[in-house]
Amino acid sequence: MNLKDEIRNFVVENFLFGDAGGLTDDSSFIREGIVDSTGILQLVAYLQERYQVAVADEELIPENLDSVRRVAAFVEGKRQGNAAGVANAG
């Protein structure tokens, strides 16, 4: 299972209660009401524990955490040592 699949599974199981419905890699967690502010904290805790990445307060922005694709790019950037995550992931 790749990184995007793992993140998608986490979101489906924890926020959509097993119903992936129309969730795509680019579905906005916030705009589509999938994840609220508390959910973002759950997602960050998962990322920190599962992928051993540190997430700074200033990184808690939609550009990093608002879709499966953005989260995966952010984690990849962190794993490669890019402090800015998405900004350096392309």
PDB file with one MODEL, atoms N, CA, C and O in Angstrom:
MODEL        1
ATOM      1  N   MET A   1       0.859  -1.188   0.000  1.00  0.00           N
ATOM      2  CA  MET A   1       0.000   0.000   0.000  1.00  0.00           C
ATOM      3  C   MET A   1       0.893   1.235   0.000  1.00  0.00           C
ATOM      4  O   MET A   1       1.851   1.319   0.769  1.00  0.00           O
ATOM      5  N   ASN A   2       0.573   2.188  -0.865  1.00  0.00           N
ATOM      6  CA  ASN A   2       1.399   3.389  -0.927  1.00  0.00           C
ATOM      7  C   ASN A   2       0.919   4.447   0.070  1.00  0.00           C
ATOM      8  O   ASN A   2      -0.111   4.283   0.724  1.00  0.00           O
ATOM      9  N   LEU A   3       1.670   5.507   0.167  1.00  0.00           N
ATOM     10  CA  LEU A   3       1.408   6.565   1.136  1.00  0.00           C
ATOM     11  C   LEU A   3       0.002   7.154   0.976  1.00  0.00           C
ATOM     12  O   LEU A   3      -0.719   7.315   1.961  1.00  0.00           O
ATOM     13  N   LYS A   4      -0.387   7.475  -0.257  1.00  0.00           N
ATOM     14  CA  LYS A   4      -1.727   8.047  -0.474  1.00  0.00           C
ATOM     15  C   LYS A   4      -2.812   7.073  -0.045  1.00  0.00           C
ATOM     16  O   LYS A   4      -3.809   7.485   0.549  1.00  0.00           O
ATOM     17  N   ASP A   5      -2.638   5.790  -0.335  1.00  0.00           N
ATOM     18  CA  ASP A   5      -3.633   4.798   0.065  1.00  0.00           C
ATOM     19  C   ASP A   5      -3.751   4.704   1.582  1.00  0.00           C
ATOM     20  O   ASP A   5      -4.855   4.598   2.115  1.00  0.00           O
ATOM     21  N   GLU A   6      -2.622   4.744   2.275  1.00  0.00           N
ATOM     22  CA  GLU A   6      -2.639   4.685   3.740  1.00  0.00           C
ATOM     23  C   GLU A   6      -3.358   5.900   4.320  1.00  0.00           C
ATOM     24  O   GLU A   6      -4.165   5.765   5.240  1.00  0.00           O
ATOM     25  N   ILE A   7      -3.068   7.078   3.789  1.00  0.00           N
ATOM     26  CA  ILE A   7      -3.719   8.304   4.279  1.00  0.00           C
ATOM     27  C   ILE A   7      -5.212   8.265   3.971  1.00  0.00           C
ATOM     28  O   ILE A   7      -6.032   8.598   4.826  1.00  0.00           O
ATOM     29  N   ARG A   8      -5.571   7.857   2.747  1.00  0.00           N
ATOM     30  CA  ARG A   8      -6.978   7.749   2.363  1.00  0.00           C
ATOM     31  C   ARG A   8      -7.704   6.788   3.313  1.00  0.00           C
ATOM     32  O   ARG A   8      -8.803   7.089   3.779  1.00  0.00           O
ATOM     33  N   ASN A   9      -7.093   5.637   3.599  1.00  0.00           N
ATOM     34  CA  ASN A   9      -7.711   4.666   4.510  1.00  0.00           C
ATOM     35  C   ASN A   9      -7.926   5.260   5.891  1.00  0.00           C
ATOM     36  O   ASN A   9      -8.971   5.040   6.502  1.00  0.00           O
ATOM     37  N   PHE A  10      -6.943   6.015   6.395  1.00  0.00           N
ATOM     38  CA  PHE A  10      -7.088   6.651   7.702  1.00  0.00           C
ATOM     39  C   PHE A  10      -8.271   7.610   7.698  1.00  0.00           C
ATOM     40  O   PHE A  10      -9.086   7.598   8.620  1.00  0.00           O
ATOM     41  N   VAL A  11      -8.367   8.431   6.673  1.00  0.00           N
ATOM     42  CA  VAL A  11      -9.457   9.410   6.575  1.00  0.00           C
ATOM     43  C   VAL A  11     -10.806   8.706   6.473  1.00  0.00           C
ATOM     44  O   VAL A  11     -11.755   9.083   7.160  1.00  0.00           O
ATOM     45  N   VAL A  12     -10.895   7.699   5.633  1.00  0.00           N
ATOM     46  CA  VAL A  12     -12.158   6.971   5.458  1.00  0.00           C
ATOM     47  C   VAL A  12     -12.582   6.315   6.769  1.00  0.00           C
ATOM     48  O   VAL A  12     -13.742   6.422   7.167  1.00  0.00           O
ATOM     49  N   GLU A  13     -11.659   5.639   7.439  1.00  0.00           N
ATOM     50  CA  GLU A  13     -12.003   4.928   8.667  1.00  0.00           C
ATOM     51  C   GLU A  13     -12.326   5.863   9.831  1.00  0.00           C
ATOM     52  O   GLU A  13     -13.221   5.577  10.627  1.00  0.00           O
ATOM     53  N   ASN A  14     -11.608   6.973   9.932  1.00  0.00           N
ATOM     54  CA  ASN A  14     -11.759   7.853  11.094  1.00  0.00           C
ATOM     55  C   ASN A  14     -12.745   8.995  10.920  1.00  0.00           C
ATOM     56  O   ASN A  14     -13.293   9.489  11.905  1.00  0.00           O
ATOM     57  N   PHE A  15     -12.982   9.424   9.688  1.00  0.00           N
ATOM     58  CA  PHE A  15     -13.851  10.577   9.482  1.00  0.00           C
ATOM     59  C   PHE A  15     -15.072  10.275   8.631  1.00  0.00           C
ATOM     60  O   PHE A  15     -16.083  10.970   8.730  1.00  0.00           O
ATOM     61  N   LEU A  16     -14.991   9.253   7.801  1.00  0.00           N
ATOM     62  CA  LEU A  16     -16.118   8.903   6.927  1.00  0.00           C
ATOM     63  C   LEU A  16     -16.748   7.575   7.333  1.00  0.00           C
ATOM     64  O   LEU A  16     -17.640   7.067   6.653  1.00  0.00           O
ATOM     65  N   PHE A  17     -16.280   7.021   8.439  1.00  0.00           N
ATOM     66  CA  PHE A  17     -16.856   5.810   9.031  1.00  0.00           C
ATOM     67  C   PHE A  17     -16.966   4.663   8.028  1.00  0.00           C
ATOM     68  O   PHE A  17     -17.982   3.972   7.955  1.00  0.00           O
ATOM     69  N   GLY A  18     -15.893   4.481   7.259  1.00  0.00           N
ATOM     70  CA  GLY A  18     -15.815   3.369   6.331  1.00  0.00           C
ATOM     71  C   GLY A  18     -16.447   3.594   4.975  1.00  0.00           C
ATOM     72  O   GLY A  18     -16.370   2.719   4.113  1.00  0.00           O
ATOM     73  N   ASP A  19     -17.080   4.761   4.758  1.00  0.00           N
ATOM     74  CA  ASP A  19     -17.748   5.035   3.486  1.00  0.00           C
ATOM     75  C   ASP A  19     -16.934   6.026   2.668  1.00  0.00           C
ATOM     76  O   ASP A  19     -17.049   7.236   2.866  1.00  0.00           O
ATOM     77  N   ALA A  20     -16.114   5.526   1.751  1.00  0.00           N
ATOM     78  CA  ALA A  20     -15.252   6.395   0.946  1.00  0.00           C
ATOM     79  C   ALA A  20     -16.051   7.288   0.021  1.00  0.00           C
ATOM     80  O   ALA A  20     -15.581   8.359  -0.364  1.00  0.00           O
ATOM     81  N   GLY A  21     -17.265   6.863  -0.345  1.00  0.00           N
ATOM     82  CA  GLY A  21     -18.130   7.683  -1.190  1.00  0.00           C
ATOM     83  C   GLY A  21     -17.384   8.294  -2.349  1.00  0.00           C
ATOM     84  O   GLY A  21     -16.766   7.579  -3.138  1.00  0.00           O
ATOM     85  N   GLY A  22     -17.431   9.611  -2.464  1.00  0.00           N
ATOM     86  CA  GLY A  22     -16.796  10.303  -3.576  1.00  0.00           C
ATOM     87  C   GLY A  22     -15.428  10.863  -3.240  1.00  0.00           C
ATOM     88  O   GLY A  22     -14.951  11.775  -3.916  1.00  0.00           O
ATOM     89  N   LEU A  23     -14.785  10.333  -2.204  1.00  0.00           N
ATOM     90  CA  LEU A  23     -13.472  10.847  -1.805  1.00  0.00           C
ATOM     91  C   LEU A  23     -12.440  10.570  -2.882  1.00  0.00           C
ATOM     92  O   LEU A  23     -12.217   9.421  -3.262  1.00  0.00           O
ATOM     93  N   THR A  24     -11.809  11.635  -3.373  1.00  0.00           N
ATOM     94  CA  THR A  24     -10.722  11.501  -4.335  1.00  0.00           C
ATOM     95  C   THR A  24      -9.447  12.017  -3.682  1.00  0.00           C
ATOM     96  O   THR A  24      -9.482  12.538  -2.567  1.00  0.00           O
ATOM     97  N   ASP A  25      -8.333  11.872  -4.369  1.00  0.00           N
ATOM     98  CA  ASP A  25      -7.064  12.370  -3.834  1.00  0.00           C
ATOM     99  C   ASP A  25      -7.073  13.881  -3.672  1.00  0.00           C
ATOM    100  O   ASP A  25      -6.305  14.423  -2.879  1.00  0.00           O
ATOM    101  N   ASP A  26      -7.942  14.572  -4.422  1.00  0.00           N
ATOM    102  CA  ASP A  26      -7.988  16.034  -4.369  1.00  0.00           C
ATOM    103  C   ASP A  26      -9.196  16.591  -3.631  1.00  0.00           C
ATOM    104  O   ASP A  26      -9.388  17.806  -3.609  1.00  0.00           O
ATOM    105  N   SER A  27     -10.020  15.732  -3.024  1.00  0.00           N
ATOM    106  CA  SER A  27     -11.172  16.212  -2.254  1.00  0.00           C
ATOM    107  C   SER A  27     -10.681  17.073  -1.098  1.00  0.00           C
ATOM    108  O   SER A  27      -9.808  16.659  -0.335  1.00  0.00           O
ATOM    109  N   SER A  28     -11.246  18.276  -0.970  1.00  0.00           N
ATOM    110  CA  SER A  28     -10.866  19.169   0.118  1.00  0.00           C
ATOM    111  C   SER A  28     -11.510  18.696   1.416  1.00  0.00           C
ATOM    112  O   SER A  28     -12.734  18.633   1.526  1.00  0.00           O
ATOM    113  N   PHE A  29     -10.675  18.364   2.396  1.00  0.00           N
ATOM    114  CA  PHE A  29     -11.194  17.910   3.684  1.00  0.00           C
ATOM    115  C   PHE A  29     -12.053  18.987   4.335  1.00  0.00           C
ATOM    116  O   PHE A  29     -13.095  18.686   4.918  1.00  0.00           O
ATOM    117  N   ILE A  30     -11.623  20.224   4.238  1.00  0.00           N
ATOM    118  CA  ILE A  30     -12.314  21.323   4.915  1.00  0.00           C
ATOM    119  C   ILE A  30     -13.556  21.748   4.138  1.00  0.00           C
ATOM    120  O   ILE A  30     -14.647  21.798   4.706  1.00  0.00           O
ATOM    121  N   ARG A  31     -13.412  22.052   2.860  1.00  0.00           N
ATOM    122  CA  ARG A  31     -14.524  22.534   2.041  1.00  0.00           C
ATOM    123  C   ARG A  31     -15.651  21.509   1.957  1.00  0.00           C
ATOM    124  O   ARG A  31     -16.824  21.883   1.931  1.00  0.00           O
ATOM    125  N   GLU A  32     -15.311  20.230   1.916  1.00  0.00           N
ATOM    126  CA  GLU A  32     -16.324  19.183   1.799  1.00  0.00           C
ATOM    127  C   GLU A  32     -16.803  18.665   3.152  1.00  0.00           C
ATOM    128  O   GLU A  32     -17.592  17.722   3.215  1.00  0.00           O
ATOM    129  N   GLY A  33     -16.327  19.278   4.234  1.00  0.00           N
ATOM    130  CA  GLY A  33     -16.797  18.916   5.567  1.00  0.00           C
ATOM    131  C   GLY A  33     -16.352  17.534   6.027  1.00  0.00           C
ATOM    132  O   GLY A  33     -17.008  16.921   6.869  1.00  0.00           O
ATOM    133  N   ILE A  34     -15.260  17.046   5.493  1.00  0.00           N
ATOM    134  CA  ILE A  34     -14.767  15.712   5.844  1.00  0.00           C
ATOM    135  C   ILE A  34     -14.039  15.749   7.183  1.00  0.00           C
ATOM    136  O   ILE A  34     -14.201  14.852   8.010  1.00  0.00           O
ATOM    137  N   VAL A  35     -13.236  16.791   7.391  1.00  0.00           N
ATOM    138  CA  VAL A  35     -12.432  16.921   8.602  1.00  0.00           C
ATOM    139  C   VAL A  35     -12.633  18.318   9.184  1.00  0.00           C
ATOM    140  O   VAL A  35     -12.542  19.318   8.471  1.00  0.00           O
ATOM    141  N   ASP A  36     -12.908  18.373  10.492  1.00  0.00           N
ATOM    142  CA  ASP A  36     -13.025  19.673  11.154  1.00  0.00           C
ATOM    143  C   ASP A  36     -11.707  19.982  11.863  1.00  0.00           C
ATOM    144  O   ASP A  36     -10.729  19.254  11.698  1.00  0.00           O
ATOM    145  N   SER A  37     -11.677  21.043  12.642  1.00  0.00           N
ATOM    146  CA  SER A  37     -10.423  21.448  13.277  1.00  0.00           C
ATOM    147  C   SER A  37      -9.897  20.384  14.240  1.00  0.00           C
ATOM    148  O   SER A  37      -8.687  20.178  14.328  1.00  0.00           O
ATOM    149  N   THR A  38     -10.784  19.715  14.953  1.00  0.00           N
ATOM    150  CA  THR A  38     -10.361  18.639  15.836  1.00  0.00           C
ATOM    151  C   THR A  38      -9.818  17.470  15.020  1.00  0.00           C
ATOM    152  O   THR A  38      -8.842  16.827  15.406  1.00  0.00           O
ATOM    153  N   GLY A  39     -10.463  17.205  13.889  1.00  0.00           N
ATOM    154  CA  GLY A  39     -10.014  16.139  13.007  1.00  0.00           C
ATOM    155  C   GLY A  39      -8.627  16.389  12.453  1.00  0.00           C
ATOM    156  O   GLY A  39      -7.844  15.455  12.281  1.00  0.00           O
ATOM    157  N   ILE A  40      -8.320  17.648  12.173  1.00  0.00           N
ATOM    158  CA  ILE A  40      -6.979  17.995  11.685  1.00  0.00           C
ATOM    159  C   ILE A  40      -5.941  17.601  12.730  1.00  0.00           C
ATOM    160  O   ILE A  40      -4.871  17.094  12.393  1.00  0.00           O
ATOM    161  N   LEU A  41      -6.265  17.838  13.997  1.00  0.00           N
ATOM    162  CA  LEU A  41      -5.331  17.462  15.064  1.00  0.00           C
ATOM    163  C   LEU A  41      -5.165  15.949  15.131  1.00  0.00           C
ATOM    164  O   LEU A  41      -4.062  15.459  15.374  1.00  0.00           O
ATOM    165  N   GLN A  42      -6.255  15.199  14.919  1.00  0.00           N
ATOM    166  CA  GLN A  42      -6.172  13.736  14.870  1.00  0.00           C
ATOM    167  C   GLN A  42      -5.296  13.294  13.700  1.00  0.00           C
ATOM    168  O   GLN A  42      -4.468  12.393  13.836  1.00  0.00           O
ATOM    169  N   LEU A  43      -5.488  13.933  12.558  1.00  0.00           N
ATOM    170  CA  LEU A  43      -4.705  13.604  11.370  1.00  0.00           C
ATOM    171  C   LEU A  43      -3.224  13.870  11.619  1.00  0.00           C
ATOM    172  O   LEU A  43      -2.375  13.052  11.264  1.00  0.00           O
ATOM    173  N   VAL A  44      -2.917  15.006  12.225  1.00  0.00           N
ATOM    174  CA  VAL A  44      -1.523  15.357  12.516  1.00  0.00           C
ATOM    175  C   VAL A  44      -0.917  14.352  13.497  1.00  0.00           C
ATOM    176  O   VAL A  44       0.226  13.931  13.322  1.00  0.00           O
ATOM    177  N   ALA A  45      -1.668  13.967  14.517  1.00  0.00           N
ATOM    178  CA  ALA A  45      -1.165  12.975  15.481  1.00  0.00           C
ATOM    179  C   ALA A  45      -0.859  11.656  14.771  1.00  0.00           C
ATOM    180  O   ALA A  45       0.155  11.015  15.046  1.00  0.00           O
ATOM    181  N   TYR A  46      -1.742  11.262  13.859  1.00  0.00           N
ATOM    182  CA  TYR A  46      -1.520  10.050  13.073  1.00  0.00           C
ATOM    183  C   TYR A  46      -0.244  10.165  12.242  1.00  0.00           C
ATOM    184  O   TYR A  46       0.574   9.245  12.232  1.00  0.00           O
ATOM    185  N   LEU A  47      -0.070  11.284  11.549  1.00  0.00           N
ATOM    186  CA  LEU A  47       1.100  11.479  10.705  1.00  0.00           C
ATOM    187  C   LEU A  47       2.382  11.432  11.523  1.00  0.00           C
ATOM    188  O   LEU A  47       3.374  10.830  11.110  1.00  0.00           O
ATOM    189  N   GLN A  48       2.352  12.068  12.679  1.00  0.00           N
ATOM    190  CA  GLN A  48       3.542  12.107  13.529  1.00  0.00           C
ATOM    191  C   GLN A  48       3.888  10.718  14.054  1.00  0.00           C
ATOM    192  O   GLN A  48       5.058  10.339  14.104  1.00  0.00           O
ATOM    193  N   GLU A  49       2.874   9.969  14.440  1.00  0.00           N
ATOM    194  CA  GLU A  49       3.117   8.631  14.979  1.00  0.00           C
ATOM    195  C   GLU A  49       3.468   7.625  13.877  1.00  0.00           C
ATOM    196  O   GLU A  49       4.448   6.891  13.998  1.00  0.00           O
ATOM    197  N   ARG A  50       2.685   7.591  12.825  1.00  0.00           N
ATOM    198  CA  ARG A  50       2.840   6.587  11.772  1.00  0.00           C
ATOM    199  C   ARG A  50       4.085   6.820  10.925  1.00  0.00           C
ATOM    200  O   ARG A  50       4.786   5.869  10.579  1.00  0.00           O
ATOM    201  N   TYR A  51       4.366   8.079  10.589  1.00  0.00           N
ATOM    202  CA  TYR A  51       5.455   8.376   9.668  1.00  0.00           C
ATOM    203  C   TYR A  51       6.660   9.028  10.336  1.00  0.00           C
ATOM    204  O   TYR A  51       7.640   9.367   9.673  1.00  0.00           O
ATOM    205  N   GLN A  52       6.579   9.201  11.650  1.00  0.00           N
ATOM    206  CA  GLN A  52       7.692   9.763  12.413  1.00  0.00           C
ATOM    207  C   GLN A  52       8.153  11.107  11.858  1.00  0.00           C
ATOM    208  O   GLN A  52       9.349  11.351  11.704  1.00  0.00           O
ATOM    209  N   VAL A  53       7.175  11.981  11.556  1.00  0.00           N
ATOM    210  CA  VAL A  53       7.498  13.329  11.092  1.00  0.00           C
ATOM    211  C   VAL A  53       7.004  14.329  12.133  1.00  0.00           C
ATOM    212  O   VAL A  53       5.968  14.119  12.764  1.00  0.00           O
ATOM    213  N   ALA A  54       7.735  15.393  12.302  1.00  0.00           N
ATOM    214  CA  ALA A  54       7.315  16.463  13.203  1.00  0.00           C
ATOM    215  C   ALA A  54       6.543  17.491  12.386  1.00  0.00           C
ATOM    216  O   ALA A  54       6.956  17.868  11.290  1.00  0.00           O
ATOM    217  N   VAL A  55       5.416  17.938  12.935  1.00  0.00           N
ATOM    218  CA  VAL A  55       4.601  18.939  12.255  1.00  0.00           C
ATOM    219  C   VAL A  55       4.569  20.186  13.137  1.00  0.00           C
ATOM    220  O   VAL A  55       4.025  20.166  14.241  1.00  0.00           O
ATOM    221  N   ALA A  56       5.157  21.262  12.634  1.00  0.00           N
ATOM    222  CA  ALA A  56       5.206  22.518  13.379  1.00  0.00           C
ATOM    223  C   ALA A  56       3.880  23.260  13.253  1.00  0.00           C
ATOM    224  O   ALA A  56       3.135  23.057  12.294  1.00  0.00           O
ATOM    225  N   ASP A  57       3.594  24.110  14.216  1.00  0.00           N
ATOM    226  CA  ASP A  57       2.343  24.875  14.205  1.00  0.00           C
ATOM    227  C   ASP A  57       2.153  25.633  12.893  1.00  0.00           C
ATOM    228  O   ASP A  57       1.046  25.682  12.356  1.00  0.00           O
ATOM    229  N   GLU A  58       3.224  26.220  12.380  1.00  0.00           N
ATOM    230  CA  GLU A  58       3.101  27.012  11.151  1.00  0.00           C
ATOM    231  C   GLU A  58       2.842  26.142   9.917  1.00  0.00           C
ATOM    232  O   GLU A  58       2.531  26.666   8.847  1.00  0.00           O
ATOM    233  N   GLU A  59       2.967  24.834  10.056  1.00  0.00           N
ATOM    234  CA  GLU A  59       2.694  23.920   8.943  1.00  0.00           C
ATOM    235  C   GLU A  59       1.242  23.428   8.930  1.00  0.00           C
ATOM    236  O   GLU A  59       0.835  22.703   8.023  1.00  0.00           O
ATOM    237  N   LEU A  60       0.475  23.827   9.933  1.00  0.00           N
ATOM    238  CA  LEU A  60      -0.931  23.434  10.028  1.00  0.00           C
ATOM    239  C   LEU A  60      -1.788  24.333   9.138  1.00  0.00           C
ATOM    240  O   LEU A  60      -2.621  25.098   9.624  1.00  0.00           O
ATOM    241  N   ILE A  61      -1.569  24.227   7.841  1.00  0.00           N
ATOM    242  CA  ILE A  61      -2.254  25.063   6.861  1.00  0.00           C
ATOM    243  C   ILE A  61      -2.879  24.174   5.785  1.00  0.00           C
ATOM    244  O   ILE A  61      -2.410  23.060   5.553  1.00  0.00           O
ATOM    245  N   PRO A  62      -3.930  24.661   5.131  1.00  0.00           N
ATOM    246  CA  PRO A  62      -4.586  23.859   4.094  1.00  0.00           C
ATOM    247  C   PRO A  62      -3.644  23.381   2.988  1.00  0.00           C
ATOM    248  O   PRO A  62      -3.826  22.288   2.451  1.00  0.00           O
ATOM    249  N   GLU A  63      -2.655  24.178   2.648  1.00  0.00           N
ATOM    250  CA  GLU A  63      -1.719  23.773   1.596  1.00  0.00           C
ATOM    251  C   GLU A  63      -1.027  22.451   1.924  1.00  0.00           C
ATOM    252  O   GLU A  63      -0.587  21.736   1.024  1.00  0.00           O
ATOM    253  N   ASN A  64      -0.933  22.134   3.198  1.00  0.00           N
ATOM    254  CA  ASN A  64      -0.273  20.898   3.624  1.00  0.00           C
ATOM    255  C   ASN A  64      -1.247  19.783   3.985  1.00  0.00           C
ATOM    256  O   ASN A  64      -0.911  18.606   3.852  1.00  0.00           O
ATOM    257  N   LEU A  65      -2.443  20.133   4.438  1.00  0.00           N
ATOM    258  CA  LEU A  65      -3.287  19.130   5.095  1.00  0.00           C
ATOM    259  C   LEU A  65      -4.723  19.054   4.596  1.00  0.00           C
ATOM    260  O   LEU A  65      -5.567  18.485   5.288  1.00  0.00           O
ATOM    261  N   ASP A  66      -5.038  19.602   3.426  1.00  0.00           N
ATOM    262  CA  ASP A  66      -6.443  19.699   3.019  1.00  0.00           C
ATOM    263  C   ASP A  66      -6.900  18.677   1.976  1.00  0.00           C
ATOM    264  O   ASP A  66      -7.997  18.816   1.435  1.00  0.00           O
ATOM    265  N   SER A  67      -6.103  17.670   1.681  1.00  0.00           N
ATOM    266  CA  SER A  67      -6.544  16.600   0.786  1.00  0.00           C
ATOM    267  C   SER A  67      -5.569  15.435   0.914  1.00  0.00           C
ATOM    268  O   SER A  67      -4.470  15.588   1.445  1.00  0.00           O
ATOM    269  N   VAL A  68      -5.975  14.299   0.433  1.00  0.00           N
ATOM    270  CA  VAL A  68      -5.085  13.138   0.456  1.00  0.00           C
ATOM    271  C   VAL A  68      -3.788  13.469  -0.274  1.00  0.00           C
ATOM    272  O   VAL A  68      -2.699  13.187   0.227  1.00  0.00           O
ATOM    273  N   ARG A  69      -3.905  14.061  -1.446  1.00  0.00           N
ATOM    274  CA  ARG A  69      -2.720  14.386  -2.240  1.00  0.00           C
ATOM    275  C   ARG A  69      -1.810  15.373  -1.508  1.00  0.00           C
ATOM    276  O   ARG A  69      -0.592  15.194  -1.492  1.00  0.00           O
ATOM    277  N   ARG A  70      -2.378  16.394  -0.912  1.00  0.00           N
ATOM    278  CA  ARG A  70      -1.566  17.400  -0.205  1.00  0.00           C
ATOM    279  C   ARG A  70      -0.879  16.804   1.018  1.00  0.00           C
ATOM    280  O   ARG A  70       0.288  17.092   1.281  1.00  0.00           O
ATOM    281  N   VAL A  71      -1.603  15.976   1.764  1.00  0.00           N
ATOM    282  CA  VAL A  71      -1.009  15.349   2.948  1.00  0.00           C
ATOM    283  C   VAL A  71       0.135  14.427   2.531  1.00  0.00           C
ATOM    284  O   VAL A  71       1.196  14.434   3.156  1.00  0.00           O
ATOM    285  N   ALA A  72      -0.072  13.637   1.482  1.00  0.00           N
ATOM    286  CA  ALA A  72       0.970  12.722   1.015  1.00  0.00           C
ATOM    287  C   ALA A  72       2.206  13.496   0.569  1.00  0.00           C
ATOM    288  O   ALA A  72       3.330  13.106   0.884  1.00  0.00           O
ATOM    289  N   ALA A  73       2.005  14.583  -0.159  1.00  0.00           N
ATOM    290  CA  ALA A  73       3.135  15.396  -0.612  1.00  0.00           C
ATOM    291  C   ALA A  73       3.856  16.022   0.584  1.00  0.00           C
ATOM    292  O   ALA A  73       5.084  16.099   0.608  1.00  0.00           O
ATOM    293  N   PHE A  74       3.091  16.461   1.561  1.00  0.00           N
ATOM    294  CA  PHE A  74       3.663  17.062   2.764  1.00  0.00           C
ATOM    295  C   PHE A  74       4.525  16.032   3.506  1.00  0.00           C
ATOM    296  O   PHE A  74       5.658  16.328   3.887  1.00  0.00           O
ATOM    297  N   VAL A  75       3.992  14.839   3.707  1.00  0.00           N
ATOM    298  CA  VAL A  75       4.733  13.788   4.410  1.00  0.00           C
ATOM    299  C   VAL A  75       5.989  13.411   3.625  1.00  0.00           C
ATOM    300  O   VAL A  75       7.063  13.258   4.207  1.00  0.00           O
ATOM    301  N   GLU A  76       5.859  13.264   2.324  1.00  0.00           N
ATOM    302  CA  GLU A  76       7.032  12.946   1.497  1.00  0.00           C
ATOM    303  C   GLU A  76       8.101  14.027   1.646  1.00  0.00           C
ATOM    304  O   GLU A  76       9.287  13.727   1.789  1.00  0.00           O
ATOM    305  N   GLY A  77       7.673  15.268   1.611  1.00  0.00           N
ATOM    306  CA  GLY A  77       8.617  16.372   1.781  1.00  0.00           C
ATOM    307  C   GLY A  77       9.306  16.319   3.132  1.00  0.00           C
ATOM    308  O   GLY A  77      10.511  16.550   3.232  1.00  0.00           O
ATOM    309  N   LYS A  78       8.544  16.016   4.166  1.00  0.00           N
ATOM    310  CA  LYS A  78       9.112  15.920   5.512  1.00  0.00           C
ATOM    311  C   LYS A  78      10.101  14.761   5.602  1.00  0.00           C
ATOM    312  O   LYS A  78      11.164  14.891   6.208  1.00  0.00           O
ATOM    313  N   ARG A  79       9.751  13.645   5.005  1.00  0.00           N
ATOM    314  CA  ARG A  79      10.625  12.468   5.039  1.00  0.00           C
ATOM    315  C   ARG A  79      11.927  12.726   4.293  1.00  0.00           C
ATOM    316  O   ARG A  79      12.961  12.148   4.626  1.00  0.00           O
ATOM    317  N   GLN A  80      11.881  13.583   3.294  1.00  0.00           N
ATOM    318  CA  GLN A  80      13.076  13.905   2.526  1.00  0.00           C
ATOM    319  C   GLN A  80      13.862  15.049   3.160  1.00  0.00           C
ATOM    320  O   GLN A  80      14.880  15.483   2.620  1.00  0.00           O
ATOM    321  N   GLY A  81      13.393  15.534   4.299  1.00  0.00           N
ATOM    322  CA  GLY A  81      14.106  16.567   5.019  1.00  0.00           C
ATOM    323  C   GLY A  81      13.790  17.980   4.602  1.00  0.00           C
ATOM    324  O   GLY A  81      14.511  18.912   4.959  1.00  0.00           O
ATOM    325  N   ASN A  82      12.709  18.152   3.841  1.00  0.00           N
ATOM    326  CA  ASN A  82      12.318  19.499   3.428  1.00  0.00           C
ATOM    327  C   ASN A  82      11.406  20.100   4.478  1.00  0.00           C
ATOM    328  O   ASN A  82      10.274  19.649   4.651  1.00  0.00           O
ATOM    329  N   ALA A  83      11.879  21.100   5.169  1.00  0.00           N
ATOM    330  CA  ALA A  83      11.105  21.713   6.250  1.00  0.00           C
ATOM    331  C   ALA A  83       9.789  22.283   5.741  1.00  0.00           C
ATOM    332  O   ALA A  83       8.799  22.289   6.473  1.00  0.00           O
ATOM    333  N   ALA A  84       9.758  22.754   4.516  1.00  0.00           N
ATOM    334  CA  ALA A  84       8.545  23.378   3.989  1.00  0.00           C
ATOM    335  C   ALA A  84       7.560  22.370   3.440  1.00  0.00           C
ATOM    336  O   ALA A  84       6.457  22.756   3.052  1.00  0.00           O
ATOM    337  N   GLY A  85       7.909  21.095   3.391  1.00  0.00           N
ATOM    338  CA  GLY A  85       6.978  20.074   2.954  1.00  0.00           C
ATOM    339  C   GLY A  85       6.501  20.296   1.545  1.00  0.00           C
ATOM    340  O   GLY A  85       7.281  20.180   0.600  1.00  0.00           O
ATOM    341  N   VAL A  86       5.221  20.617   1.382  1.00  0.00           N
ATOM    342  CA  VAL A  86       4.583  20.760   0.081  1.00  0.00           C
ATOM    343  C   VAL A  86       5.294  21.777  -0.811  1.00  0.00           C
ATOM    344  O   VAL A  86       5.426  21.555  -2.015  1.00  0.00           O
ATOM    345  N   ALA A  87       5.739  22.854  -0.252  1.00  0.00           N
ATOM    346  CA  ALA A  87       6.352  23.902  -1.067  1.00  0.00           C
ATOM    347  C   ALA A  87       7.548  23.361  -1.856  1.00  0.00           C
ATOM    348  O   ALA A  87       7.828  23.819  -2.964  1.00  0.00           O
ATOM    349  N   ASN A  88       8.242  22.396  -1.283  1.00  0.00           N
ATOM    350  CA  ASN A  88       9.405  21.833  -1.974  1.00  0.00           C
ATOM    351  C   ASN A  88       9.106  20.527  -2.684  1.00  0.00           C
ATOM    352  O   ASN A  88       9.968  19.988  -3.378  1.00  0.00           O
ATOM    353  N   ALA A  89       7.874  20.001  -2.518  1.00  0.00           N
ATOM    354  CA  ALA A  89       7.538  18.698  -3.101  1.00  0.00           C
ATOM    355  C   ALA A  89       7.041  18.829  -4.527  1.00  0.00           C
ATOM    356  O   ALA A  89       6.861  17.821  -5.211  1.00  0.00           O
ATOM    357  N   GLY A  90       6.817  20.047  -4.987  1.00  0.00           N
ATOM    358  CA  GLY A  90       6.427  20.245  -6.373  1.00  0.00           C
ATOM    359  C   GLY A  90       4.990  20.368  -6.513  1.00  0.00           C
ATOM    360  O   GLY A  90       4.491  20.541  -7.625  1.00  0.00           O
TER     361      GLY A  90
ENDMDL
END
